[in-house]
Amino acid sequence: MGLFDSLFGGMDGGGKLTPQEAFAGILMGASGCDGHIGDEEVQALATALLRMKLYQRITEKQFGQILNKVHGILKKKGAETLVEGCASGLPKELRYAAFTNAVDIVLADGVVENDEKAFIELLAGKLEIDGTSARTIAEIMVVKNRG
């Protein structure tokens, strides 16, 4: 934590993230953990979020603001800081769903780079996903994205 974080807010001046922001932030981190966000990853992120009950009452404008906020944090602070802030704002009952969707996004392009592997391991730890469950989820997402 920087010297002025306590004065100006930890992540982006907005304090703790809402559950919607936290979930979207985790998926945004998964999309950008390799240093760039591809079109397939953005499409997978938006599709995953818009199907969720968590976003049913969110307007298009609010959805855009959420994505802009978490993308800004990703660009300014990096994926690790984004995940740390999102993990603390995410309700426990959404952690497995967030992890599963993040793994799906990482696998969307069919290639898993070392920085993406490191991100998934970091995410599993921050979301307190046990190793056996994390591996099972990853195996299922590999099968899902194989074709």
Secondary structure, 3 states (H helix, E strand, C coil): CCCCHHHHCCCCCCCCCCHHHHHHHHHHHHHHCCCCCCHHHHHHHHHHHHCCHHHCCCCHHHHHHHHHHHHHHHHHHCHHHHHHHHHHHCCHHHHHHHHHHHHHHHCCCCCCCHHHHHHHHHHHHHCCCCHHHHHHHHHHHHHHCCC
